[in-house]
Amino acid sequence: MTSERLSLLSAALLATFAGSSHADQTTPIQGIIDKTPNLVALTGATVYTEPGKKLEKATVLIADGRISAVGTKVTVPAGYQQIDASRYTLYPGFIDPYTQYGIAAAEKAKRGSYRDAPVYTNERKGGNASNAAIHAEKDWVTEFEPDAKAAEQLRKLGFTATQSARFDGIFRGQAFVSSLGDGLANELVLKASGPQFMAFDKGTSKQSYPSSLMGSIALIRQTLSDANWYNTAYGKTDVRYFNEPVEFNAALASISNIAQAGVVFETNDDRSLLRANQLFNEFKLNNVTMVGSGYEYVRLADIKASGRSLILPLNFPAAPEVEQVADQLDVSLADLRHWERASANAAALAQAGVPFALTTYRLKELKQFWPNLRKAVKQGLTADKALAALTTEPARLAGVADKLGKIAPGYQADIVLADGDLFADGSIVATWIRGQQHNVETVNPVEFAGDYQLTVAGKAITVNLTGAGDKLSGTAAAVDAEAVKLTDVKAQQQQLQFNLALKTLTGSAQVAQFSGRLTDNVLTGKWQIATRSESVSAKRQTAGQSITQQAKKTQSTAATMLSKMTFPNRAYGLPELAKQQNVHIKNATVWTAEQDGILEQTDVIVRNGKFDKIGKNLSTPSGFTVIDATGMHLTPGIIDEHSHVAIEAGVNEGTAAVTSEVRIGDVINPEDINLYRGLAGGTTTAQLLHGSANPIGGQAQVIQFRWGETAEGLKMKSAPPSIKFALGENVKQSNWGDAFTSRYPQTRIGVETTIRDAFQAAKEYKTKLAAYNKLSKRQREDVAPPRIDYRLQALVEILDKQRFIHTHSYVASEILMLIELADEMGFNITTFTHILEGYKTSKEMLAHGASASTFAD
């Protein structure tokens, strides 16, 4: 056997043994036990052991899937396969912390019509949740199947591990971390129990509730509360408040340790991120990572203040299409700004000190990942921060920082071998995953490019080879003949083959076939011409085109933007947030809206946000801004008692007759242009009400039109809590279609019964809570506590005079019904809105203490 064949056999055996070093440990062995060690030494490399730490001419030793040594003075022990990595750069293997790798994706939900028959319940089985958007009990590692094709695509980008769960539902289930190497699922799992993946999107659930963003938030709030309750109540023997044992609920059991396991929450924009942060703060859940949207730069200070870590996709928007003049009208200023600034989002977060990892999620094609990441680097993201976002940060977020993310002794041998600087223009050549080598390109390919002086059929020729690997090509030329293109050029390791048609060079119709080997820059081989062979040898005379890239130094510079950031970041936004001013308004016609009526030529002093003095010829306090209002009128800001502006993703949660758990305050959109327009019309305050789809709707929110503020900044904290009720045709689902005939109520008398029943339930709920709170600490140890019910909690607040009712109403008979029902059940109606027949019920309203809000026209 030749030495060449021995070498090939040795390489094959090494590859075989390398793959078997992580063999199945529980399946009975068939045949001979393999005890061959997997020992590899990568020598002479530039090594980034972790972000910010770089070694030159270093050696990395890999022993049975783990890194045993790394350094500049490491001696390679006997028995190691040595790979010369002197031309390469080594990085720790990259980790994608937000994927569905190895999990079958959910079938896409079919977009239905709003006329489709509603689905009010979820099929209960195996301890699942009552809502079909909750899959918290899913432990996705049990369904993990390695996907060779998907793994190879990710490895080509340098990824060696992923964190995965199915992207479906609001509570999506528990994620796991797995390797992207070859092998059985059992051996590839690196961490079986990870965080709960979550989102506001209910996914493929066909259950009607929730139908709005505020409904999704209410469901999350109730479910997190239920998990806390379940953790305390399940298994208790004293069930006096339930009259039966507490049900087994696998979904709630899975969520009960969410504070420790953590959450990865997907967001769609900066507003949804801040909403989610606010929601998790209610439950003091700190271990929450947000999947970003690319819009984080819009509210950078608020996102930094949240203290959350992020997972950033790199899906940048394409340039707006403005080929025609008319196309420009369809492109908003906000879209233009985002197109310009999206690629600088990561740099802005890094400079603000917000920790983040990177993900391939949301990319239309995986091949966009490195071009987009390099674009982010050009916009100011440093290479060290980018590397951290691919290694140490995702390792920390996924809970595997003790085994992944660094090239260090004891860590799993997950390594990226690159030709050049990856964050400039380098390319990935290979990865090692658990010590297994996966080539993207040939490692240390032989460079055949150059000129060779040979003879063929007695003719002196110059063979010129260019390119490398699959792109290797060449020509052959003689002094007195034109160059001829070589055909069937193939190179494998040091072996070279090609064919040469001799017609142009020698006049012969024959084809010369070359087969040879390049050793120490000398090409030695044979021509085969028909039945005869000719031995030849030549030294490569010129270097030709080297395949090794000339490494460019990563250029990271702060982005220079044409657009200006505003608050909100859209048309008519402010260059900076408005600040409270002390003002002296002089010589105005003042409409007091009080007994004083209209005051001519009057001064008003505003101090610390309140009217301080009203009078004539007042002295201007030091430091106050003076406004000359001569000839102008000054009125109190207009207050809109019934408004639906600035409500995002649904004004109604119309899927149940009672939805008092949903809150308009959860879904305020501070970027709604109607706030700006309202200010232009003199409106400064509005009560944002739930729609009129149900007898008892959602909780209202009073806001002040502080244009440029966040959603929380718009809320008027001193305004009393309120809620929307509704009477009439909407609430009994009139004209909703033939499919909407199963939900109670369907009649006006049913509306009355629904409201009565809800308040009776609230009274009983209040009694149970009071009784439990009277128990001693010792007594509570055996008692299953009452479940906190946010739907009933809001009604208890009404009974306790802590929440006002605003009722959508038209017909006198219904107005009188609700007044009588309120008196019966012990609550008050604050305001009847619309109230077209209020003139018929004015005496009864006065006696009850209700006010009216009707149409201005």
VENLINCOR-V192883 format. One record per residue. N is the residue number from 1. RES is the residue in one letter. BURIAL is # if it has 24 or more other C-alpha atoms within 12 Angstrom, else .. D_CENTER is the distance of its C-alpha to the mean C-alpha in Angstrom with 1 decimal. Layout:
n: [N,N]
res: [RES,RES]
burial: [BURIAL,BURIAL]
d_center: [D_CENTER,D_CENTER]
This chain:
n: [1,2,3,4,5,6,7,8,9,10,11,12,13,14,15,16,17,18,19,20,21,22,23,24,25,26,27,28,29,30,31,32,33,34,35,36,37,38,39,40,41,42,43,44,45,46,47,48,49,50,51,52,53,54,55,56,57,58,59,60,61,62,63,64,65,66,67,68,69,70,71,72,73,74,75,76,77,78,79,80,81,82,83,84,85,86,87,88,89,90,91,92,93,94,95,96,97,98,99,100,101,102,103,104,105,106,107,108,109,110,111,112,113,114,115,116,117,118,119,120,121,122,123,124,125,126,127,128,129,130,131,132,133,134,135,136,137,138,139,140,141,142,143,144,145,146,147,148,149,150,151,152,153,154,155,156,157,158,159,160,161,162,163,164,165,166,167,168,169,170,171,172,173,174,175,176,177,178,179,180,181,182,183,184,185,186,187,188,189,190,191,192,193,194,195,196,197,198,199,200,201,202,203,204,205,206,207,208,209,210,211,212,213,214,215,216,217,218,219,220,221,222,223,224,225,226,227,228,229,230,231,232,233,234,235,236,237,238,239,240,241,242,243,244,245,246,247,248,249,250,251,252,253,254,255,256,257,258,259,260,261,262,263,264,265,266,267,268,269,270,271,272,273,274,275,276,277,278,279,280,281,282,283,284,285,286,287,288,289,290,291,292,293,294,295,296,297,298,299,300,301,302,303,304,305,306,307,308,309,310,311,312,313,314,315,316,317,318,319,320,321,322,323,324,325,326,327,328,329,330,331,332,333,334,335,336,337,338,339,340,341,342,343,344,345,346,347,348,349,350,351,352,353,354,355,356,357,358,359,360,361,362,363,364,365,366,367,368,369,370,371,372,373,374,375,376,377,378,379,380,381,382,383,384,385,386,387,388,389,390,391,392,393,394,395,396,397,398,399,400,401,402,403,404,405,406,407,408,409,410,411,412,413,414,415,416,417,418,419,420,421,422,423,424,425,426,427,428,429,430,431,432,433,434,435,436,437,438,439,440,441,442,443,444,445,446,447,448,449,450,451,452,453,454,455,456,457,458,459,460,461,462,463,464,465,466,467,468,469,470,471,472,473,474,475,476,477,478,479,480,481,482,483,484,485,486,487,488,489,490,491,492,493,494,495,496,497,498,499,500,501,502,503,504,505,506,507,508,509,510,511,512,513,514,515,516,517,518,519,520,521,522,523,524,525,526,527,528,529,530,531,532,533,534,535,536,537,538,539,540,541,542,543,544,545,546,547,548,549,550,551,552,553,554,555,556,557,558,559,560,561,562,563,564,565,566,567,568,569,570,571,572,573,574,575,576,577,578,579,580,581,582,583,584,585,586,587,588,589,590,591,592,593,594,595,596,597,598,599,600,601,602,603,604,605,606,607,608,609,610,611,612,613,614,615,616,617,618,619,620,621,622,623,624,625,626,627,628,629,630,631,632,633,634,635,636,637,638,639,640,641,642,643,644,645,646,647,648,649,650,651,652,653,654,655,656,657,658,659,660,661,662,663,664,665,666,667,668,669,670,671,672,673,674,675,676,677,678,679,680,681,682,683,684,685,686,687,688,689,690,691,692,693,694,695,696,697,698,699,700,701,702,703,704,705,706,707,708,709,710,711,712,713,714,715,716,717,718,719,720,721,722,723,724,725,726,727,728,729,730,731,732,733,734,735,736,737,738,739,740,741,742,743,744,745,746,747,748,749,750,751,752,753,754,755,756,757,758,759,760,761,762,763,764,765,766,767,768,769,770,771,772,773,774,775,776,777,778,779,780,781,782,783,784,785,786,787,788,789,790,791,792,793,794,795,796,797,798,799,800,801,802,803,804,805,806,807,808,809,810,811,812,813,814,815,816,817,818,819,820,821,822,823,824,825,826,827,828,829,830,831,832,833,834,835,836,837,838,839,840,841,842,843,844,845,846,847,848,849,850,851,852,853,854,855,856,857]
res: [M,T,S,E,R,L,S,L,L,S,A,A,L,L,A,T,F,A,G,S,S,H,A,D,Q,T,T,P,I,Q,G,I,I,D,K,T,P,N,L,V,A,L,T,G,A,T,V,Y,T,E,P,G,K,K,L,E,K,A,T,V,L,I,A,D,G,R,I,S,A,V,G,T,K,V,T,V,P,A,G,Y,Q,Q,I,D,A,S,R,Y,T,L,Y,P,G,F,I,D,P,Y,T,Q,Y,G,I,A,A,A,E,K,A,K,R,G,S,Y,R,D,A,P,V,Y,T,N,E,R,K,G,G,N,A,S,N,A,A,I,H,A,E,K,D,W,V,T,E,F,E,P,D,A,K,A,A,E,Q,L,R,K,L,G,F,T,A,T,Q,S,A,R,F,D,G,I,F,R,G,Q,A,F,V,S,S,L,G,D,G,L,A,N,E,L,V,L,K,A,S,G,P,Q,F,M,A,F,D,K,G,T,S,K,Q,S,Y,P,S,S,L,M,G,S,I,A,L,I,R,Q,T,L,S,D,A,N,W,Y,N,T,A,Y,G,K,T,D,V,R,Y,F,N,E,P,V,E,F,N,A,A,L,A,S,I,S,N,I,A,Q,A,G,V,V,F,E,T,N,D,D,R,S,L,L,R,A,N,Q,L,F,N,E,F,K,L,N,N,V,T,M,V,G,S,G,Y,E,Y,V,R,L,A,D,I,K,A,S,G,R,S,L,I,L,P,L,N,F,P,A,A,P,E,V,E,Q,V,A,D,Q,L,D,V,S,L,A,D,L,R,H,W,E,R,A,S,A,N,A,A,A,L,A,Q,A,G,V,P,F,A,L,T,T,Y,R,L,K,E,L,K,Q,F,W,P,N,L,R,K,A,V,K,Q,G,L,T,A,D,K,A,L,A,A,L,T,T,E,P,A,R,L,A,G,V,A,D,K,L,G,K,I,A,P,G,Y,Q,A,D,I,V,L,A,D,G,D,L,F,A,D,G,S,I,V,A,T,W,I,R,G,Q,Q,H,N,V,E,T,V,N,P,V,E,F,A,G,D,Y,Q,L,T,V,A,G,K,A,I,T,V,N,L,T,G,A,G,D,K,L,S,G,T,A,A,A,V,D,A,E,A,V,K,L,T,D,V,K,A,Q,Q,Q,Q,L,Q,F,N,L,A,L,K,T,L,T,G,S,A,Q,V,A,Q,F,S,G,R,L,T,D,N,V,L,T,G,K,W,Q,I,A,T,R,S,E,S,V,S,A,K,R,Q,T,A,G,Q,S,I,T,Q,Q,A,K,K,T,Q,S,T,A,A,T,M,L,S,K,M,T,F,P,N,R,A,Y,G,L,P,E,L,A,K,Q,Q,N,V,H,I,K,N,A,T,V,W,T,A,E,Q,D,G,I,L,E,Q,T,D,V,I,V,R,N,G,K,F,D,K,I,G,K,N,L,S,T,P,S,G,F,T,V,I,D,A,T,G,M,H,L,T,P,G,I,I,D,E,H,S,H,V,A,I,E,A,G,V,N,E,G,T,A,A,V,T,S,E,V,R,I,G,D,V,I,N,P,E,D,I,N,L,Y,R,G,L,A,G,G,T,T,T,A,Q,L,L,H,G,S,A,N,P,I,G,G,Q,A,Q,V,I,Q,F,R,W,G,E,T,A,E,G,L,K,M,K,S,A,P,P,S,I,K,F,A,L,G,E,N,V,K,Q,S,N,W,G,D,A,F,T,S,R,Y,P,Q,T,R,I,G,V,E,T,T,I,R,D,A,F,Q,A,A,K,E,Y,K,T,K,L,A,A,Y,N,K,L,S,K,R,Q,R,E,D,V,A,P,P,R,I,D,Y,R,L,Q,A,L,V,E,I,L,D,K,Q,R,F,I,H,T,H,S,Y,V,A,S,E,I,L,M,L,I,E,L,A,D,E,M,G,F,N,I,T,T,F,T,H,I,L,E,G,Y,K,T,S,K,E,M,L,A,H,G,A,S,A,S,T,F,A,D]
burial: [.,.,.,.,.,.,.,.,.,.,.,.,.,#,#,.,#,#,#,#,#,#,#,.,.,.,.,.,.,.,.,.,.,.,.,.,#,#,#,#,#,#,#,#,#,#,#,#,#,#,#,.,.,#,#,#,#,#,#,#,#,#,#,#,#,#,#,#,#,#,#,.,.,.,.,#,.,.,.,.,#,#,#,#,#,#,#,#,#,#,#,#,#,#,#,#,#,#,#,#,#,#,#,.,.,.,.,.,.,.,.,.,.,.,.,.,.,#,#,#,.,.,.,.,.,.,.,#,#,#,#,#,#,#,#,#,#,#,#,#,#,.,#,#,#,#,#,.,.,#,#,#,#,#,#,#,#,#,#,#,#,#,#,#,#,#,#,#,#,#,#,#,#,#,#,#,#,#,#,#,#,#,#,#,#,#,#,#,#,#,#,#,#,#,#,#,#,#,#,#,#,#,#,#,#,#,#,#,#,#,#,#,#,#,#,#,#,#,#,#,#,#,#,#,#,#,#,#,#,#,#,#,#,#,.,#,.,.,#,.,#,.,.,.,.,#,#,#,#,#,#,#,#,#,#,#,#,#,#,.,#,#,#,#,#,#,#,#,#,#,#,#,#,#,#,#,#,#,#,#,.,.,.,.,#,#,#,#,#,#,#,#,#,#,#,#,#,#,#,#,.,#,#,#,.,#,#,#,#,#,#,#,#,#,#,#,#,.,.,.,.,.,.,.,.,.,.,.,.,.,.,.,.,#,#,#,#,#,#,#,#,#,#,#,#,#,#,#,#,#,.,.,.,#,#,#,#,#,#,#,#,#,.,.,.,#,.,.,#,#,#,#,#,#,#,#,#,#,#,#,#,#,#,#,#,#,#,#,#,#,#,#,#,#,#,#,#,#,#,#,#,.,#,#,#,#,#,#,#,#,#,#,#,#,#,#,#,#,#,#,#,#,#,#,#,#,#,#,#,#,#,#,#,#,#,#,#,#,#,.,.,#,#,#,#,#,#,#,#,#,#,#,#,#,#,#,#,.,.,.,#,#,#,#,#,#,#,#,#,.,.,#,#,#,#,#,#,#,.,.,.,.,.,#,#,#,.,.,#,#,#,#,#,#,#,#,#,#,#,#,#,#,.,.,#,#,.,.,.,.,#,#,#,#,#,#,#,#,.,.,.,#,#,#,#,#,#,#,#,.,.,.,.,#,.,#,#,#,#,#,.,.,.,.,.,.,#,#,.,.,.,.,.,#,#,#,.,.,#,.,.,.,.,#,#,#,#,#,#,#,#,#,#,.,.,.,.,.,.,.,.,#,#,#,#,#,#,#,#,#,#,.,.,.,.,.,.,.,#,#,#,#,#,#,#,#,.,.,.,.,.,.,.,#,#,.,.,.,.,#,.,.,.,.,.,.,.,.,.,.,.,.,#,#,.,.,.,.,.,#,#,#,#,#,#,#,#,#,#,#,#,#,#,#,#,#,#,#,#,#,#,#,#,#,#,#,#,#,#,#,#,#,#,#,#,#,.,#,.,.,.,.,#,#,#,#,#,#,#,#,#,#,#,#,#,#,#,#,#,#,#,#,#,#,#,#,#,#,#,#,#,#,.,#,#,.,.,.,.,.,#,#,#,#,#,#,#,#,#,#,#,#,#,.,.,.,.,.,.,#,.,.,#,#,#,#,.,#,.,#,#,#,#,#,#,#,#,#,#,#,#,#,#,.,#,#,.,#,#,.,.,#,.,.,.,.,.,.,.,.,.,.,#,#,#,#,#,#,#,#,#,#,#,#,#,#,#,#,#,.,.,.,#,#,#,#,#,#,#,#,#,#,.,#,#,#,#,#,#,.,#,#,.,.,#,#,#,#,#,#,#,#,#,#,#,#,.,#,.,.,#,.,.,.,#,.,.,#,.,#,#,#,#,.,.,.,.]
d_center: [57.7,56.8,54.7,52.2,51.7,51.6,48.7,46.8,47.5,46.4,43.1,42.6,43.6,41.1,38.3,39.5,39.8,36.4,34.8,36.9,36.1,33.4,35.5,35.0,36.5,37.5,39.0,42.7,43.6,45.5,47.8,48.1,45.7,43.9,44.0,43.3,41.1,38.3,39.2,37.8,38.4,36.4,38.9,39.1,35.5,33.4,31.0,27.9,28.1,25.0,23.5,26.6,29.1,31.0,34.2,36.6,38.7,37.3,37.6,35.0,36.6,34.9,36.7,35.7,31.9,31.7,32.3,35.8,36.5,35.2,37.3,39.8,42.8,41.8,44.6,43.8,45.6,47.7,46.1,42.8,41.8,41.5,39.2,39.9,36.6,38.4,37.0,33.4,30.5,28.8,25.3,23.7,21.7,18.1,15.4,12.1,10.3,7.9,10.4,12.9,15.8,19.0,18.0,19.3,16.8,17.7,20.0,18.8,19.9,22.9,22.9,25.8,28.1,28.3,31.8,30.8,32.2,30.0,28.9,29.3,29.1,27.3,29.4,29.8,30.3,29.9,28.8,25.7,24.4,26.1,23.1,21.8,18.2,18.4,18.4,18.2,21.3,20.0,20.4,18.8,20.8,23.8,22.7,21.7,23.6,23.3,22.9,25.1,24.1,20.4,21.2,23.5,21.0,18.6,21.7,22.8,19.8,20.8,18.4,20.4,18.2,14.9,13.2,13.1,13.2,13.5,10.8,13.2,14.1,13.3,14.3,13.5,15.7,16.1,14.5,16.9,17.3,19.6,21.5,21.6,25.3,28.1,29.4,29.2,26.1,27.9,28.4,24.9,23.1,22.5,21.1,21.5,20.0,16.5,14.0,13.3,10.1,9.7,8.7,11.3,12.0,15.1,14.9,18.3,20.1,23.4,24.3,24.8,23.4,21.0,21.4,19.8,16.8,19.3,20.3,16.9,16.8,20.5,19.9,17.4,19.9,22.8,21.3,20.5,24.0,25.5,24.1,25.9,29.0,29.0,28.9,32.1,33.8,33.6,36.8,38.8,42.3,43.1,41.2,43.5,40.8,39.8,43.1,41.3,39.2,35.5,33.7,31.9,28.1,26.1,22.8,23.8,25.3,22.0,20.3,23.3,22.2,18.6,19.5,20.4,18.0,15.0,11.7,8.1,6.6,3.9,5.1,7.1,9.1,10.9,12.9,10.5,9.1,12.9,13.8,11.7,13.3,16.6,16.5,15.9,18.5,21.0,20.9,20.9,17.9,17.1,15.4,11.9,8.9,6.0,2.4,4.2,5.9,9.1,11.0,11.1,14.7,15.9,16.0,16.1,18.8,17.3,14.0,16.3,18.4,15.8,16.1,12.5,11.1,7.8,6.1,6.5,6.9,10.5,11.1,13.8,15.8,19.3,22.3,23.5,26.5,29.5,32.3,34.4,35.3,34.3,30.7,30.2,30.5,27.4,25.1,24.1,24.2,20.6,19.6,22.0,20.7,17.1,18.6,20.5,18.0,14.6,15.9,17.1,13.8,13.5,17.2,17.2,14.8,17.0,20.1,19.1,18.7,15.0,14.1,11.2,10.7,10.0,8.8,10.5,7.9,8.7,12.0,14.9,17.0,16.5,19.4,17.4,15.6,18.6,19.9,16.7,16.5,20.2,19.8,17.5,20.3,22.9,21.2,21.8,19.3,21.9,22.2,22.3,18.9,17.5,19.3,18.1,14.4,15.5,17.9,18.6,15.3,13.5,16.9,16.9,13.6,14.6,18.1,20.0,21.0,24.6,24.6,22.0,21.0,24.6,27.8,30.0,32.8,31.7,28.1,27.3,28.5,25.3,26.2,25.4,28.6,28.3,31.0,30.5,27.7,24.4,22.9,25.9,27.3,27.7,27.1,26.2,29.4,28.7,26.7,28.2,26.3,28.3,31.1,31.0,31.3,29.3,30.6,28.8,32.0,35.4,35.6,38.6,39.8,43.5,44.0,46.7,46.4,49.8,53.4,55.9,59.7,60.9,63.8,63.8,66.9,68.8,66.7,65.0,61.4,58.3,55.1,52.0,48.6,45.3,41.6,40.3,39.2,38.8,39.5,42.8,45.7,49.2,52.6,56.2,58.9,62.5,64.7,66.4,63.7,60.4,57.1,56.1,52.5,51.9,50.5,48.5,47.4,45.6,44.8,43.8,43.9,47.3,48.7,49.3,50.7,51.5,54.2,56.6,58.8,62.2,63.6,62.9,63.7,66.8,67.7,67.2,65.2,63.9,60.3,59.9,57.2,56.0,54.6,54.2,52.4,51.3,52.4,52.7,52.3,55.2,54.8,57.3,57.8,59.9,60.6,61.4,63.7,65.0,67.0,67.3,65.0,65.0,63.5,61.9,60.3,58.8,56.9,53.8,55.2,52.1,48.5,47.1,43.4,41.5,38.2,37.0,34.7,35.9,33.0,31.8,30.8,27.2,27.5,25.0,26.1,24.7,23.8,26.5,25.3,27.5,25.5,25.7,23.0,24.0,23.3,21.8,20.7,22.6,26.2,28.5,26.2,28.1,28.2,27.9,27.5,30.8,32.9,35.5,39.0,42.5,44.5,48.1,48.5,52.2,54.6,52.3,53.3,51.4,50.6,50.3,49.6,52.1,55.8,56.5,55.3,55.2,56.2,57.5,57.2,55.2,52.9,49.7,48.2,44.6,43.8,40.5,39.0,42.1,45.4,47.9,51.1,52.6,56.0,58.1,58.5,56.1,55.9,52.6,51.1,50.4,47.1,46.4,45.4,48.2,47.6,50.7,50.4,53.9,54.1,50.7,49.6,47.4,45.9,43.5,40.0,39.7,37.9,36.4,36.7,34.9,32.0,28.8,27.3,23.9,22.6,19.2,18.5,21.8,25.0,26.3,25.2,28.3,27.8,30.1,33.3,32.2,28.7,29.6,26.5,24.2,23.9,23.9,23.0,19.5,18.8,20.7,19.7,21.3,21.1,23.4,26.3,28.6,28.5,30.0,32.5,33.4,34.2,36.4,38.2,38.8,36.3,34.9,33.8,32.7,32.1,29.1,30.1,28.6,30.1,33.3,32.2,33.4,36.3,34.1,30.9,28.2,28.6,29.1,28.1,30.4,28.9,30.6,29.9,28.8,27.3,24.7,23.7,20.4,20.4,21.9,24.4,25.7,26.7,30.4,30.6,34.3,34.3,35.3,32.8,33.5,32.7,33.3,36.0,37.3,40.5,41.8,40.9,37.0,36.8,39.0,37.1,39.9,39.3,35.9,37.4,39.2,36.2,35.8,38.9,37.9,36.1,38.5,39.8,41.5,44.3,45.0,46.8,43.7,41.7,44.2,44.0,40.2,40.2,43.1,41.5,38.2,40.2,42.4,39.4,38.2,41.7,41.8,38.3,39.5,42.6,40.8,38.6,41.7,43.6,40.9,40.7,44.4,44.3,44.9,42.4,44.5,44.7,40.9,40.6,41.9,40.6,37.5,36.2,35.5,31.9,30.3,29.9,28.0,29.7,33.1,32.3,32.1,35.5,37.0,36.1,38.1,41.0,40.9,41.1,37.8,36.0,37.7,37.8,37.6,38.9,38.6,42.3,45.0,47.9,50.5,50.8,47.2,47.3,50.3,48.8,45.8,48.1,50.3,47.3,45.9,49.4,49.7,46.4,46.6,43.9,44.2,42.9,42.1,41.9,42.6,40.7,42.1,45.2,47.5,50.2,50.0,53.5,54.8,53.1,53.5,56.0,53.8,50.8,52.8,54.1,50.7,49.3,46.8,46.1,45.2,42.7,43.7,43.1,44.4,46.2]
